[in-house]
Amino acid sequence: MKVNVVAVQAKPRMADYASGETFYAKMAELMARAMREVDRSLPTIVAYPEGIGLPLAFVPQTYHQIGDATKIAQVFLRAVPKNLPRFTRAWLRFRTGFFRTVFLETALEAEDIYVSTFSTLAREHGVYVCAGCIYLPHIEEEAVRGRHLRGRAVYNQSYFFSPGGVCLRRTPKVNLAPPTEPRFGFSPGNRADIMPIDTKLGRLATLVCYDAFHRSLIERVDAMGVELLLNPSHNERRWDVAAGFDRSITVGEAWVRHGLPAMIQGREHLKYGVSPMLVGPVFDVRSHGQSRICRNLGRVDADPHAAILAEAPMDEEAVIAATVEMTGPFGMNGRAPAPAPEPFEGRRSVVLEGQHGDA
């Protein structure tokens, strides 16, 4: 079956994180651009980049307090004293590092904005959504305790939503990339959490950024019968400078020779890969890159440059799309498709004050 695959190369501003409403508005604007790039009669997968949810942990709560801060550390140093009782109680509760305490304390608020936004967009447009990444502890929901944190580890996680707005899987990043992730005290995920997602379109999986540079993880998803690999990504080094591990090539060239375009070649099941990238500054964290959609040419020695189906301009906000061929629901799992969801009438209300409500 023919399927639209879309990569959103996002360049958000801090004002886009001022509230749940502004975040939704920015993501909805990008989704509208994505919908203009595709044949709406075909099923569609839209992928957002790694890092898209990072500021949700601290900007909506402190936007009017951080002033002209240019570094994330300044944001924390300005905002925490103005919210000292809250964060002191949080530190006494969690007994962990400064940055991690903030991420733990705001986790339920941040996840509510993130899930509400991307679940709503998936339902409004009837598409599958790889919602980039957000930085959270594991959050559980059950009848007796409601939504609550499980543990004090904070992971770089990617949520994947169905066209009905249901989160089908959360995938943590296993291999953390220096310097930002270790600096904030994030924890690596477990390899066992890298699992396929069976959909009506075929079998998918997510590897967050640096994980797709690790051959054993590519082998894992290929062995599980994954056809399309989603790789939400973020890169802090300039695209045109020498790669740190091989100064004979640029960072951009390294993403071709050692990233998805090369890694999926000759694989048994992996047919396509998509790497949506974040670009522009998030305070002092700079993002550079080019989003790509690539295909498996069927030979391990294939030129990875020839595998690129679509490529975004470097460091500019953009949307790229490609139409690919997938096996559909009668692929490896052999199951019939689930019934189609009812048409969506409007977006749901969210609990937290200051977030978007009913449309």
ROKOL-39522 format. One line per 8 residues: number of its first residue (from 1); for each residue x, y, z of N, C-alpha, C, O. Coordinates in steps of 0.1 Angstrom, whole numbers, plus 5000, padded with zeros to 4 digits. Layout:
! residues N
NUM) X:Y:Z:X:Y:Z:X:Y:Z:X:Y:Z; ... $
END
This chain:
! residues 359
1) 5008:4988:5000:5000:5000:5000:5009:5012:5000:5020:5013:5006; 5004:5023:4994:5011:5036:4993:5008:5044:5006:4997:5045:5011; 5019:5049:5011:5019:5057:5024:5027:5070:5022:5038:5069:5017; 5021:5081:5027:5029:5093:5028:5038:5093:5041:5033:5090:5052; 5050:5096:5039:5059:5098:5051:5064:5112:5050:5069:5117:5040; 5063:5119:5062:5066:5134:5063:5076:5136:5074:5074:5131:5085; 5086:5144:5071:5095:5148:5082:5094:5163:5084:5095:5171:5074; 5091:5167:5096:5090:5181:5100:5103:5186:5105:5108:5181:5116 $
9) 5110:5195:5098:5122:5202:5103:5118:5215:5110:5115:5225:5103; 5118:5214:5123:5112:5225:5131:5122:5235:5136:5133:5231:5140; 5118:5248:5137:5127:5258:5142:5119:5267:5151:5116:5279:5148; 5115:5262:5163:5106:5269:5172:5114:5281:5179:5126:5281:5180; 5106:5290:5184:5111:5301:5192:5106:5299:5207:5097:5291:5209; 5113:5306:5216:5109:5304:5230:5094:5308:5232:5087:5302:5241; 5090:5318:5225:5076:5322:5226:5066:5311:5223:5054:5311:5228; 5070:5301:5215:5061:5290:5212:5059:5281:5224:5050:5272:5223 $
17) 5067:5283:5234:5066:5274:5246:5060:5282:5258:5060:5277:5269; 5055:5294:5256:5050:5302:5267:5038:5296:5274:5036:5298:5286; 5030:5287:5267:5019:5281:5273:5015:5269:5264:5021:5267:5254; 5006:5261:5269:5000:5250:5261:4994:5255:5249:4995:5248:5238; 4988:5266:5249:4981:5271:5237:4991:5275:5226:4989:5272:5214; 5002:5282:5230:5012:5286:5220:5020:5274:5215:5023:5274:5203; 5022:5264:5223:5029:5252:5218:5020:5245:5208:5024:5241:5197; 5007:5244:5211:4998:5237:5202:4997:5245:5189:4997:5239:5178 $
25) 4997:5258:5190:4996:5266:5178:5008:5264:5168:5006:5263:5156; 5020:5264:5174:5032:5262:5166:5032:5248:5160:5035:5246:5148; 5029:5237:5167:5029:5224:5162:5017:5222:5152:5019:5215:5142; 5006:5229:5154:4995:5228:5144:4999:5235:5131:4995:5231:5120; 5006:5246:5132:5011:5253:5120:5020:5244:5112:5019:5244:5099; 5029:5237:5118:5038:5228:5112:5030:5216:5106:5033:5211:5095; 5020:5211:5113:5012:5200:5108:5004:5205:5095:5003:5197:5086; 4999:5217:5095:4992:5222:5084:5001:5223:5072:4997:5220:5060 $
33) 5014:5227:5074:5023:5227:5063:5025:5213:5058:5026:5210:5046; 5026:5203:5067:5028:5189:5063:5017:5184:5055:5019:5177:5045; 5004:5188:5058:4993:5183:5051:4992:5189:5037:4986:5183:5028; 4998:5200:5035:4998:5206:5022:5008:5199:5012:5007:5201:5000; 5017:5192:5018:5027:5185:5010:5023:5171:5005:5031:5165:4997; 5012:5166:5010:5009:5152:5007:4995:5150:5000:4987:5159:5000; 4993:5138:4994:4980:5134:4989:4972:5129:5001:4974:5119:5006; 4961:5137:5004:4954:5134:5016:4945:5121:5015:4940:5117:5024 $
41) 4944:5116:5003:4937:5103:5001:4945:5091:5006:4940:5080:5007; 4958:5093:5008:4967:5082:5013:4969:5083:5028:4969:5094:5033; 4971:5072:5034:4974:5072:5049:4988:5079:5050:4996:5079:5042; 4990:5086:5062:5001:5094:5064:5007:5093:5078:5001:5090:5088; 5021:5093:5078:5028:5093:5090:5036:5107:5090:5044:5110:5081; 5035:5114:5101:5042:5127:5103:5051:5126:5115:5047:5122:5126; 5064:5129:5112:5074:5128:5123:5080:5141:5126:5085:5149:5117; 5080:5145:5139:5086:5157:5144:5100:5154:5150:5103:5142:5152 $
49) 5108:5164:5153:5122:5161:5156:5125:5159:5171:5116:5162:5180; 5136:5153:5174:5141:5152:5188:5142:5166:5194:5146:5176:5186; 5140:5168:5207:5142:5181:5213:5130:5190:5213:5130:5200:5219; 5120:5186:5205:5108:5195:5204:5101:5197:5217:5095:5208:5219; 5102:5188:5226:5095:5189:5239:5104:5194:5250:5099:5195:5261; 5117:5196:5248:5126:5199:5259:5122:5211:5267:5121:5210:5279; 5119:5223:5261:5115:5235:5269:5102:5233:5276:5099:5242:5285; 5094:5223:5273:5081:5222:5281:5084:5219:5296:5075:5221:5304 $
57) 5096:5215:5299:5099:5212:5313:5101:5225:5322:5100:5224:5334; 5104:5236:5315:5107:5248:5323:5102:5261:5317:5100:5271:5325; 5099:5262:5304:5095:5275:5299:5080:5279:5302:5078:5290:5306; 5070:5270:5300:5056:5274:5303:5055:5278:5318:5046:5287:5321; 5062:5272:5327:5061:5276:5341:5068:5289:5345:5065:5295:5355; 5078:5293:5336:5086:5305:5340:5087:5315:5329:5096:5324:5331; 5079:5314:5319:5082:5323:5307:5082:5338:5311:5091:5345:5305; 5074:5342:5320:5074:5357:5323:5084:5360:5334:5084:5372:5339 $
65) 5092:5351:5338:5102:5353:5348:5117:5353:5343:5126:5358:5349; 5118:5348:5331:5132:5345:5326:5138:5357:5319:5150:5357:5316; 5130:5367:5315:5135:5379:5309:5144:5376:5297:5139:5369:5287; 5156:5382:5296:5164:5381:5284:5175:5370:5286:5186:5371:5280; 5172:5360:5293:5181:5349:5295:5185:5343:5282:5177:5341:5273; 5198:5340:5280:5203:5334:5268:5209:5320:5270:5212:5314:5260; 5209:5315:5282:5214:5302:5285:5204:5295:5293:5197:5301:5302; 5203:5282:5291:5194:5274:5299:5197:5275:5314:5188:5275:5322 $
73) 5210:5275:5318:5214:5276:5332:5209:5289:5338:5204:5289:5349; 5209:5300:5330:5203:5313:5334:5188:5312:5337:5183:5317:5347; 5181:5304:5328:5167:5303:5330:5164:5296:5344:5156:5301:5351; 5171:5285:5347:5169:5279:5359:5173:5288:5371:5166:5288:5381; 5184:5295:5370:5189:5303:5381:5179:5315:5384:5178:5319:5395; 5173:5320:5373:5163:5331:5375:5150:5326:5380:5143:5332:5388; 5146:5314:5375:5132:5310:5377:5131:5303:5391:5121:5304:5398; 5141:5295:5394:5140:5287:5407:5139:5296:5419:5130:5292:5427 $
81) 5146:5306:5421:5144:5315:5433:5130:5321:5434:5125:5322:5445; 5124:5323:5422:5111:5329:5422:5100:5318:5425:5088:5321:5428; 5104:5306:5424:5095:5295:5427:5102:5286:5438:5100:5274:5438; 5109:5292:5447:5117:5285:5457:5109:5275:5466:5114:5264:5467; 5098:5279:5471:5091:5269:5480:5087:5256:5472:5089:5245:5477; 5083:5258:5459:5079:5246:5451:5091:5237:5449:5090:5225:5451; 5102:5243:5445:5113:5235:5441:5121:5230:5453:5128:5220:5453; 5120:5237:5465:5126:5231:5477:5118:5219:5481:5125:5209:5485 $
89) 5105:5220:5481:5097:5208:5484:5100:5196:5474:5101:5185:5478; 5102:5200:5462:5106:5189:5452:5119:5183:5455:5121:5171:5454; 5129:5191:5458:5142:5186:5461:5142:5177:5474:5148:5166:5474; 5134:5181:5484:5133:5172:5496:5126:5159:5492:5128:5149:5499; 5117:5160:5483:5109:5148:5479:5118:5138:5470:5118:5126:5473; 5125:5144:5460:5132:5135:5451:5147:5133:5455:5152:5122:5451; 5153:5142:5462:5167:5140:5467:5176:5137:5455:5183:5127:5456; 5176:5145:5445:5184:5142:5434:5190:5156:5429:5188:5166:5435 $
97) 5197:5156:5418:5204:5167:5413:5195:5179:5409:5183:5177:5407; 5201:5191:5408:5193:5203:5406:5184:5202:5393:5172:5204:5394; 5191:5200:5382:5184:5200:5369:5173:5188:5369:5162:5191:5365; 5177:5177:5374:5168:5165:5374:5156:5168:5382:5144:5164:5379; 5158:5175:5394:5146:5179:5402:5136:5187:5395:5124:5185:5396; 5141:5197:5387:5131:5205:5379:5124:5197:5369:5111:5198:5368; 5130:5188:5362:5123:5179:5352:5113:5170:5359:5103:5168:5354; 5117:5165:5371:5107:5156:5378:5095:5164:5383:5084:5160:5382 $
105) 5098:5176:5389:5087:5184:5394:5077:5189:5384:5065:5189:5387; 5081:5192:5372:5072:5197:5362:5068:5186:5352:5061:5189:5342; 5071:5174:5354:5069:5163:5345:5054:5161:5341:5051:5160:5329; 5045:5161:5351:5031:5159:5348:5025:5171:5339:5017:5168:5330; 5030:5183:5342:5025:5194:5335:5030:5194:5320:5023:5196:5311; 5043:5191:5319:5050:5191:5306:5044:5180:5297:5041:5182:5286; 5042:5168:5303:5036:5157:5295:5022:5160:5291:5017:5156:5280; 5014:5166:5300:5000:5170:5296:5000:5178:5284:4991:5176:5275 $
113) 5008:5189:5283:5008:5197:5271:5013:5189:5259:5006:5190:5248; 5023:5181:5261:5029:5174:5249:5019:5164:5244:5016:5163:5232; 5013:5156:5253:5003:5145:5249:4991:5151:5243:4986:5147:5233; 4985:5162:5250:4973:5168:5245:4975:5174:5231:4967:5172:5222; 4987:5180:5229:4990:5186:5216:4991:5176:5205:4984:5177:5194; 4999:5166:5206:5001:5156:5195:4990:5146:5194:4987:5142:5183; 4983:5143:5205:4972:5134:5203:4961:5141:5196:4954:5135:5187; 4959:5154:5199:4949:5162:5192:4952:5163:5177:4943:5162:5169 $
121) 4964:5166:5174:4968:5168:5160:4966:5155:5152:4962:5155:5140; 4970:5144:5158:4968:5131:5152:4953:5129:5148:4950:5124:5138; 4944:5132:5158:4930:5130:5156:4924:5140:5146:4916:5136:5137; 4928:5152:5147:4923:5163:5138:4926:5160:5124:4918:5163:5115; 4938:5154:5121:4942:5152:5107:4941:5137:5103:4944:5134:5091; 4938:5128:5112:4937:5114:5109:4950:5108:5104:4950:5100:5095; 4961:5112:5111:4974:5107:5107:4981:5100:5119:4978:5103:5131; 4991:5092:5116:5000:5087:5126:5010:5098:5129:5015:5105:5120 $
129) 5014:5100:5142:5023:5110:5145:5035:5105:5154:5032:5100:5165; 5047:5106:5150:5059:5105:5158:5061:5119:5164:5065:5128:5157; 5059:5120:5177:5058:5133:5183:5072:5138:5188:5073:5144:5199; 5083:5136:5180:5096:5140:5184:5099:5134:5197:5097:5122:5200; 5105:5143:5206:5109:5138:5220:5106:5148:5231:5105:5160:5228; 5104:5142:5242:5102:5150:5255:5111:5143:5266:5114:5131:5265; 5114:5151:5276:5124:5146:5286:5116:5144:5299:5112:5154:5306; 5113:5131:5303:5104:5128:5313:5109:5115:5321:5116:5107:5315 $
137) 5104:5114:5333:5105:5101:5340:5094:5092:5334:5085:5097:5326; 5094:5080:5337:5082:5071:5333:5070:5076:5341:5070:5078:5353; 5059:5079:5333:5047:5083:5339:5036:5073:5337:5034:5068:5326; 5030:5069:5348:5020:5058:5348:5006:5065:5351:5005:5075:5357; 4996:5058:5346:4982:5062:5349:4974:5050:5352:4973:5041:5344; 4967:5050:5364:4958:5039:5367:4948:5045:5377:4949:5056:5382; 4937:5037:5379:4925:5042:5385:4928:5047:5399:4922:5058:5403; 4935:5040:5408:4937:5044:5422:4945:5057:5424:4942:5065:5431 $
145) 4957:5057:5417:4966:5068:5419:4966:5079:5408:4972:5089:5409; 4958:5076:5397:4958:5086:5386:4971:5086:5379:4979:5076:5379; 4975:5098:5373:4988:5100:5367:4999:5102:5378:4997:5111:5386; 5010:5095:5377:5020:5096:5387:5033:5092:5381:5034:5085:5371; 5044:5097:5388:5058:5093:5383:5062:5080:5389:5058:5076:5400; 5069:5072:5381:5075:5060:5386:5090:5061:5385:5096:5060:5374; 5096:5063:5396:5111:5064:5397:5116:5078:5395:5108:5087:5392; 5129:5080:5396:5135:5094:5396:5144:5095:5384:5150:5106:5382 $
153) 5145:5085:5375:5152:5087:5363:5145:5095:5352:5132:5093:5351; 5151:5104:5345:5145:5112:5335:5151:5107:5321:5163:5106:5319; 5142:5103:5312:5146:5098:5299:5143:5107:5288:5133:5115:5289; 5150:5106:5277:5147:5113:5264:5138:5103:5257:5142:5093:5252; 5125:5106:5256:5115:5097:5252:5107:5102:5239:5105:5114:5238; 5104:5093:5230:5096:5096:5219:5082:5089:5220:5082:5077:5221; 5071:5096:5219:5058:5090:5219:5053:5089:5205:5055:5098:5196; 5045:5078:5202:5040:5076:5188:5025:5075:5190:5020:5066:5197 $
161) 5017:5083:5182:5003:5083:5183:4996:5078:5170:5001:5079:5159; 4985:5071:5173:4976:5066:5162:4967:5077:5156:4966:5088:5163; 4961:5075:5145:4952:5085:5140:4940:5088:5149:4933:5098:5148; 4937:5078:5158:4927:5080:5168:4932:5088:5180:4924:5091:5190; 4945:5092:5180:4950:5100:5191:4955:5092:5203:4959:5097:5214; 4956:5078:5201:4961:5070:5212:4976:5068:5211:4982:5066:5200; 4983:5069:5222:4997:5067:5223:4999:5052:5222:4995:5044:5230; 5006:5047:5211:5008:5033:5209:5021:5028:5215:5023:5017:5218 $
169) 5031:5037:5216:5044:5033:5222:5052:5045:5226:5051:5056:5220; 5059:5044:5237:5069:5054:5242:5083:5047:5240:5085:5036:5246; 5092:5053:5234:5105:5048:5231:5116:5057:5237:5117:5068:5233; 5124:5052:5247:5135:5060:5253:5147:5059:5244:5150:5050:5237; 5156:5069:5245:5169:5069:5239:5178:5061:5247:5179:5062:5260; 5185:5052:5241:5194:5043:5248:5208:5048:5249:5215:5047:5260; 5213:5054:5239:5227:5060:5238:5227:5075:5239:5223:5082:5229; 5230:5081:5250:5229:5095:5252:5241:5102:5245:5252:5097:5244 $
177) 5238:5114:5240:5248:5121:5232:5254:5133:5240:5246:5141:5246; 5267:5134:5242:5273:5145:5249:5272:5158:5240:5272:5156:5228; 5273:5170:5246:5275:5172:5260:5261:5175:5267:5261:5174:5280; 5250:5178:5260:5238:5183:5267:5232:5172:5276:5228:5175:5287; 5230:5160:5271:5222:5150:5278:5228:5146:5291:5222:5146:5301; 5241:5143:5291:5248:5140:5304:5248:5152:5314:5247:5151:5326; 5249:5164:5308:5249:5176:5316:5236:5178:5324:5237:5183:5335; 5225:5174:5318:5212:5176:5325:5209:5164:5334:5198:5164:5340 $
185) 5217:5154:5334:5215:5142:5343:5204:5133:5338:5198:5125:5345; 5202:5132:5324:5193:5123:5319:5198:5108:5320:5210:5107:5321; 5189:5099:5320:5193:5085:5321:5191:5077:5308:5182:5081:5300; 5200:5068:5304:5198:5060:5292:5186:5050:5294:5184:5045:5305; 5179:5048:5283:5169:5038:5283:5174:5024:5282:5186:5022:5281; 5165:5014:5282:5169:5000:5282:5167:4995:5267:5157:4998:5261; 5176:4987:5262:5175:4981:5249:5162:4974:5247:5157:4973:5236; 5157:4968:5258:5145:4960:5258:5133:4968:5254:5123:4963:5250 $
193) 5134:4982:5256:5123:4991:5253:5122:4994:5238:5113:5000:5234; 5132:4990:5230:5132:4992:5216:5124:4981:5210:5129:4969:5208; 5111:4984:5207:5102:4974:5202:5094:4979:5190:5093:4991:5188; 5089:4970:5182:5082:4974:5170:5068:4979:5173:5063:4976:5184; 5062:4987:5164:5048:4992:5166:5041:4986:5154:5043:4990:5142; 5031:4977:5156:5023:4972:5145:5011:4981:5143:5004:4984:5151; 5010:4986:5130:5000:4995:5126:4993:4989:5114:4997:4979:5108; 4982:4996:5110:4975:4993:5098:4983:4995:5085:4980:4989:5075 $
201) 4994:5002:5087:5002:5005:5075:5014:4995:5074:5020:4994:5063; 5017:4989:5084:5029:4980:5085:5036:4981:5098:5030:4987:5108; 5048:4975:5099:5055:4975:5112:5065:4986:5112:5074:4987:5103; 5064:4995:5123:5073:5006:5124:5081:5005:5137:5078:4996:5146; 5091:5013:5139:5099:5014:5152:5105:5028:5152:5107:5035:5142; 5109:5032:5164:5116:5044:5167:5129:5042:5173:5131:5034:5182; 5140:5048:5167:5153:5049:5174:5156:5064:5175:5156:5071:5165; 5158:5069:5187:5160:5083:5189:5175:5087:5185:5184:5082:5191 $
209) 5176:5096:5175:5189:5102:5171:5201:5093:5171:5202:5084:5162; 5210:5094:5181:5222:5087:5181:5221:5072:5181:5230:5064:5177; 5209:5067:5185:5207:5052:5186:5207:5046:5172:5211:5035:5170; 5203:5054:5161:5204:5049:5148:5218:5048:5142:5219:5043:5131; 5228:5053:5149:5242:5051:5145:5248:5039:5151:5259:5036:5149; 5240:5031:5159:5245:5019:5165:5240:5007:5158:5228:5004:5158; 5249:4999:5152:5245:4988:5143:5237:4978:5150:5228:4972:5144; 5240:4975:5163:5232:4964:5170:5218:4968:5172:5209:4959:5172 $
217) 5214:4981:5173:5200:4985:5174:5193:4984:5161:5182:4981:5160; 5201:4988:5150:5195:4986:5137:5192:4971:5134:5182:4968:5129; 5202:4963:5138:5200:4948:5136:5187:4944:5144:5180:4936:5139; 5186:4949:5156:5174:4945:5164:5161:4948:5157:5152:4940:5157; 5159:4961:5153:5146:4964:5147:5144:4957:5133:5133:4953:5130; 5155:4955:5126:5154:4948:5113:5150:4933:5116:5141:4928:5109; 5156:4927:5126:5152:4913:5129:5138:4912:5134:5132:4901:5133; 5132:4923:5139:5118:4923:5144:5108:4925:5132:5096:4926:5135 $
225) 5114:4927:5120:5105:4929:5109:5100:4943:5106:5090:4945:5100; 5107:4953:5112:5103:4967:5110:5106:4971:5096:5117:4969:5090; 5096:4978:5090:5098:4983:5076:5102:4997:5075:5110:5001:5067; 5096:5005:5084:5099:5020:5085:5105:5023:5098:5099:5021:5108; 5117:5030:5098:5123:5034:5110:5122:5049:5112:5127:5056:5103; 5117:5053:5123:5115:5067:5126:5127:5071:5135:5130:5064:5145; 5134:5082:5132:5146:5086:5138:5146:5101:5142:5154:5108:5136; 5137:5105:5151:5137:5119:5155:5151:5123:5160:5157:5117:5169 $
233) 5156:5135:5155:5171:5138:5157:5173:5152:5160:5165:5161:5157; 5185:5154:5166:5190:5168:5169:5205:5167:5169:5211:5158:5174; 5211:5177:5163:5226:5178:5162:5231:5192:5166:5226:5202:5161; 5240:5192:5175:5245:5205:5180:5257:5211:5172:5259:5223:5174; 5264:5203:5165:5275:5208:5157:5271:5213:5144:5262:5208:5138; 5278:5223:5139:5275:5229:5126:5276:5218:5115:5285:5210:5116; 5268:5218:5105:5267:5208:5095:5279:5208:5086:5282:5197:5080; 5286:5219:5085:5296:5220:5075:5310:5220:5081:5320:5222:5074 $
241) 5312:5217:5094:5325:5215:5100:5329:5201:5100:5321:5192:5097; 5342:5199:5103:5348:5185:5102:5341:5176:5113:5339:5181:5125; 5338:5164:5110:5333:5155:5120:5344:5152:5130:5355:5150:5127; 5340:5151:5143:5349:5149:5154:5357:5136:5153:5369:5135:5156; 5351:5125:5148:5357:5112:5147:5365:5110:5134:5373:5101:5133; 5362:5118:5124:5368:5117:5111:5369:5131:5104:5359:5135:5098; 5380:5137:5105:5381:5151:5101:5382:5152:5086:5383:5164:5080; 5382:5141:5079:5382:5142:5064:5368:5144:5058:5367:5146:5046 $
249) 5358:5143:5067:5344:5145:5062:5337:5155:5071:5342:5157:5083; 5327:5161:5067:5319:5171:5075:5309:5163:5083:5306:5151:5082; 5303:5171:5093:5293:5165:5101:5281:5161:5092:5275:5150:5095; 5277:5169:5083:5266:5165:5074:5269:5153:5066:5260:5144:5065; 5281:5151:5061:5285:5139:5054:5285:5127:5063:5281:5116:5059; 5288:5129:5076:5288:5118:5085:5274:5112:5088:5272:5100:5089; 5264:5122:5087:5250:5117:5089:5245:5109:5077:5236:5101:5078; 5252:5111:5065:5248:5102:5054:5256:5089:5054:5250:5078:5053 $
257) 5269:5090:5057:5277:5078:5056:5276:5068:5068:5278:5056:5066; 5272:5074:5079:5271:5066:5091:5257:5066:5098:5255:5059:5107; 5248:5074:5092:5234:5074:5098:5225:5065:5090:5229:5056:5083; 5212:5069:5090:5202:5060:5084:5204:5057:5069:5202:5045:5065; 5208:5067:5061:5210:5063:5046:5219:5052:5044:5217:5044:5035; 5229:5050:5052:5239:5039:5051:5234:5027:5059:5236:5016:5055; 5229:5030:5071:5226:5019:5081:5215:5009:5076:5216:4997:5079; 5206:5014:5068:5195:5005:5064:5198:4997:5051:5190:4989:5047 $
265) 5209:5000:5045:5212:4993:5032:5214:4978:5034:5221:4973:5043; 5208:4970:5025:5209:4956:5024:5201:4949:5035:5203:4936:5036; 5194:4956:5043:5186:4949:5054:5175:4941:5049:5170:4943:5038; 5171:4931:5057:5161:4921:5053:5147:4927:5052:5139:4924:5043; 5144:4935:5062:5130:4940:5064:5130:4956:5063:5120:4961:5057; 5140:4962:5068:5140:4977:5068:5140:4982:5054:5149:4980:5046; 5129:4990:5050:5128:4996:5037:5131:5011:5037:5136:5016:5027; 5127:5017:5047:5127:5032:5047:5131:5037:5061:5129:5031:5071 $
273) 5137:5049:5061:5141:5056:5073:5138:5071:5072:5139:5076:5061; 5134:5077:5083:5131:5092:5082:5137:5098:5095:5135:5094:5106; 5144:5109:5092:5151:5116:5103:5147:5131:5103:5153:5139:5096; 5136:5134:5110:5133:5148:5112:5142:5155:5122:5145:5149:5132; 5147:5167:5119:5157:5174:5127:5152:5187:5133:5144:5194:5126; 5156:5190:5145:5154:5203:5151:5165:5213:5146:5177:5208:5145; 5162:5225:5143:5172:5235:5139:5169:5248:5146:5158:5250:5151; 5180:5256:5147:5179:5269:5154:5183:5267:5169:5185:5256:5173 $
281) 5183:5278:5176:5187:5278:5190:5176:5276:5200:5165:5281:5198; 5179:5268:5210:5171:5267:5222:5179:5273:5234:5187:5265:5240; 5179:5286:5236:5188:5293:5244:5202:5290:5239:5205:5293:5227; 5211:5284:5247:5225:5282:5243:5227:5268:5236:5238:5265:5233; 5216:5260:5235:5217:5248:5228:5214:5250:5213:5202:5253:5210; 5224:5249:5204:5222:5252:5190:5220:5239:5183:5226:5229:5185; 5210:5240:5173:5207:5228:5165:5209:5231:5150:5206:5241:5145; 5216:5221:5144:5219:5222:5130:5216:5209:5123:5217:5199:5129 $
289) 5212:5211:5110:5210:5198:5102:5201:5199:5091:5196:5210:5087; 5199:5187:5085:5190:5185:5073:5182:5173:5076:5187:5162:5077; 5169:5174:5076:5160:5162:5077:5161:5154:5064:5163:5160:5053; 5159:5141:5065:5160:5133:5053:5150:5121:5054:5147:5116:5065; 5146:5117:5043:5138:5104:5041:5146:5096:5031:5150:5100:5020; 5149:5083:5035:5158:5075:5027:5152:5061:5025:5142:5057:5032; 5157:5053:5016:5152:5040:5013:5164:5030:5012:5175:5034:5010; 5160:5017:5014:5170:5006:5013:5171:5003:4998:5161:4999:4992 $
297) 5182:5004:4992:5184:5001:4978:5187:4986:4975:5188:4981:4964; 5188:4978:4986:5189:4963:4985:5202:4958:4985:5204:4946:4984; 5213:4966:4986:5227:4961:4986:5234:4968:4997:5233:4980:5000; 5242:4960:5004:5249:4966:5016:5259:4976:5011:5263:4985:5019; 5264:4975:4999:5274:4984:4994:5268:4996:4986:5276:5003:4979; 5255:4998:4987:5249:5008:4979:5253:5022:4984:5257:5024:4995; 5254:5032:4974:5258:5045:4978:5246:5052:4986:5235:5053:4981; 5249:5055:4999:5239:5061:5007:5233:5074:5002:5221:5078:5004 $
305) 5241:5082:4994:5236:5094:4988:5224:5091:4978:5215:5098:4977; 5226:5080:4971:5215:5076:4961:5203:5071:4968:5192:5070:4962; 5204:5068:4981:5192:5063:4989:5183:5074:4993:5172:5071:4998; 5187:5087:4992:5179:5098:4998:5167:5101:4989:5169:5105:4977; 5155:5100:4994:5143:5103:4987:5139:5117:4988:5134:5123:4978; 5142:5123:4999:5139:5137:5001:5148:5143:5012:5152:5136:5021; 5151:5156:5010:5161:5162:5019:5157:5177:5021:5154:5184:5011; 5157:5181:5033:5154:5195:5036:5166:5205:5034:5177:5200:5035 $
313) 5163:5218:5032:5174:5227:5032:5181:5228:5046:5174:5226:5056; 5194:5230:5046:5201:5231:5059:5197:5242:5068:5197:5254:5063; 5194:5239:5080:5192:5248:5091:5179:5257:5089:5178:5268:5096; 5171:5254:5080:5158:5262:5077:5146:5254:5081:5146:5242:5080; 5136:5260:5087:5124:5253:5090:5117:5249:5077:5116:5257:5067; 5114:5236:5076:5109:5230:5063:5101:5218:5066:5102:5212:5077; 5094:5213:5056:5086:5201:5057:5090:5193:5044:5089:5199:5033; 5094:5180:5045:5097:5172:5033:5088:5160:5034:5084:5155:5045 $
321) 5085:5154:5022:5076:5143:5022:5080:5133:5010:5086:5137:5001; 5076:5121:5012:5078:5111:5002:5067:5101:5002:5062:5098:5013; 5063:5095:4991:5053:5084:4991:5060:5071:4989:5068:5069:4980; 5058:5062:4999:5065:5049:4999:5055:5038:4998:5043:5039:5000; 5061:5026:4996:5052:5014:4995:5055:5005:5007:5066:5001:5010; 5044:5002:5015:5045:4994:5027:5035:4982:5026:5026:4982:5017; 5038:4972:5034:5030:4959:5032:5016:4960:5038:5007:4952:5034; 5013:4970:5047:5000:4971:5052:4998:4961:5064:5007:4955:5068 $
329) 4985:4959:5068:4983:4951:5081:4985:4937:5079:4986:4929:5089; 4985:4931:5067:4987:4917:5065:5002:4914:5062:5005:4905:5055; 5011:4922:5068:5025:4920:5067:5030:4909:5076:5023:4898:5077; 5040:4911:5083:5047:4901:5091:5038:4895:5102:5039:4883:5105; 5029:4904:5108:5022:4899:5120:5009:4891:5115:5004:4884:5124; 5005:4892:5103:4994:4884:5098:4980:4888:5104:4971:4880:5102; 4979:4899:5110:4966:4902:5116:4958:4911:5107:4963:4919:5100; 4945:4910:5109:4936:4919:5101:4936:4933:5108:4939:4934:5120 $
337) 4933:4944:5100:4933:4957:5106:4921:4959:5116:4911:4953:5115; 4924:4968:5126:4913:4971:5135:4903:4980:5128:4906:4986:5118; 4891:4981:5133:4881:4990:5127:4886:5004:5127:4893:5009:5136; 4882:5012:5117:4886:5026:5117:4879:5034:5128:4868:5031:5131; 4886:5044:5134:4880:5052:5144:4869:5061:5139:4869:5064:5127; 4861:5065:5148:4850:5074:5144:4856:5088:5140:4867:5091:5146; 4850:5096:5132:4855:5109:5128:4857:5118:5141:4848:5117:5150; 4867:5126:5141:4870:5134:5153:4863:5147:5151:4864:5154:5141 $
345) 4856:5152:5162:4848:5164:5161:4855:5176:5167:4851:5187:5163; 4865:5175:5175:4871:5186:5181:4882:5182:5191:4882:5170:5194; 4890:5191:5195:4901:5186:5204:4896:5186:5219:4887:5194:5223; 4902:5178:5226:4898:5175:5240:4902:5187:5249:4911:5194:5246; 4895:5188:5260:4899:5197:5271:4911:5191:5278:4912:5179:5279; 4919:5200:5283:4930:5196:5292:4928:5202:5306:4922:5212:5308; 4935:5195:5315:4932:5198:5329:4939:5211:5334:4933:5219:5342; 4951:5213:5330:4959:5224:5336:4954:5238:5332:4951:5240:5320 $
353) 4954:5247:5341:4951:5261:5338:4961:5266:5329:4973:5264:5330; 4957:5274:5319:4966:5281:5310:4969:5273:5297:4976:5278:5288; 4963:5261:5296:4965:5253:5284:4953:5254:5275:4943:5259:5280; 4954:5250:5262:4943:5251:5253:4932:5242:5258:4934:5231:5263; 4919:5247:5256:4908:5239:5259:4900:5235:5247:4907:5232:5237; 4887:5234:5248:4880:5229:5236:4880:5239:5225:4880:5251:5227; 4880:5234:5213:4879:5242:5201:4865:5246:5198:4862:5253:5188 $
END
